[in-house]
Amino acid sequence: MSRSIVRQSKFRHVFGQAVKADQCYDDIRVSKVTWDSSFCAVNPKFLAVIVESSGGGAFLVLPVHKTGRVDKNYPLVVGHSGPVLDIDWCPHDDNILASCSEDCTAMVWQIPDHTLTRPLSDPVVVLEGHSKRVGIVSWHPTARNILLTAGSDNLIIIWNVGTGEPLLSMDDHPDLIYSISWNRNGSLFCTTCKDRRLRVCDPRKREVVAERLAPHEGIRPMRAIFTRDGNIFTTGFTRMSQRELGLWDPTNFEEPIALLELDTSNGVLLPYYDADANMVYLCGKGDSSIRYFEVTDEPPYVHYLSTFSSKEPQRGMGFMPKRGVDVTKCEIARLFKLHDKKCEPITMTVPRKSDLFQDDLYPDTAGPEPAMEPEEWLDGRDEDPILVSMREGYIPPKSRELKVVKKNVLDSRPTTRRSMSALDTNSLPDSWMFGEGRPAKSRHCFVV
């Protein structure tokens, strides 16, 4: 009997189940922007969904526990002047969210723990450096305050959001960048591009260290993610427009470790990776199903497990970090499926008879503490994520304020009209500083 038929795996019987109707989020006007983004981001505290809005770009942020119908007047996060294209929660602070937009900017937001009472329009920091729309934002997995953005100007910029300044930039891509994924310790990232190349980049050296032309022969968009072993999992299309997945070793791009044809459909397959279980969930836009696979060291290396199917197609998908799942119910993953007007959580569960904590399902997972500071990463240090135990479940900490220390922009910009805030007060006469020789109305008053 073939080993591929009877294979020992604790994830062989994982099953997906949609939650009850009263645990969904209803009356959400999901964005209709034609961009292959997930439109949804989630963490143990909040659910964020890019929504339709007039006069600019907006997204909705709800506490995860606030299910049911969403008031049509519920305050949105509004700050972008163009449609929002991508959002990403910071892995080291559950209250910090990054967004990017067609207005050529990325913004970082501090979301308060309490429910919003009015629209949030003041970001903590605005990142301006792209000349065209910004379509991808991605936080560094282990270093504090490091954020990557990629735009339609084919430029990748890595920012220190603690200072609001760009640290590095790469312009090695000749065409539109489809996707970017960091490896486990954030020393490398892989990209897929409209020129049909898969690249592995070292950002600190500003160079492409490996690349492969056409890992999938079709011309339609590809996606790629790093696995915990350093291999790269890709989704794409064959020459006959069949959807296909592949597993590659970036040190030897000549032949794939595995290549598997799936079906014929137009929707781009968005991969979501669980590093603890070494499982990949594939969600196609316009599909009504979620396929999941296990990646192992044994042939055929990518093992099909099962498919969760429902009636309605999905507009996007959010993937909960492992620290947000319910360990008391043997839940190993939770996905948030976007419909036209609602968001539906889907739980992935391993059936077990025991009510005790299942050590084999929940190894220590990446926690919210960063492993290093931005300066250490920039100097060449690499660290794996700091792990936390899931035995007692995970309780999100209270909000911590993100402090942004900006340099004085007036120091680097020529200006013809200088205000008092730009003057060096140490060079002024003492008599001027203490109000002597000035009109009485202007004493103790500085122009800003």
Secondary structure, DSSP 8 states (H G I E B T S, - for coil): --TTTS---TTTT-EEEE--GGGSEES--B------S--EEE-SSEEEEEE--TTSEEEEEEETT--EE--TT---EEEESS-EEEEEE-TT-TTEEEEEETTSEEEEEE--SS--SS-B---SEEEE--SS-EEEEEE-SSBTTEEEEEETTS-EEEEETTTTEEEEEE---SS-EEEEEE-TTSS-EEEEETTSEEEEEETTTTEEEEEEE-SS-SSS--EEEE-TTS-EEEEEE-TTSEEEEEEEBTTB-SS-SEEEEEEE-SS-EEEEEETTTTEEEEEETT-SEEEEEEE-SSTTSEEEEEEEE-SS--SEEEE--GGGS-GGGTEEEEEEEE-SSEEEEEEEE---S--S--TTT---EE-SS-SB-HHHHHTT------EE--TT----------------GGGTS--SS--GGGS-GGGS-HHHHTTTTS-GGGTT----
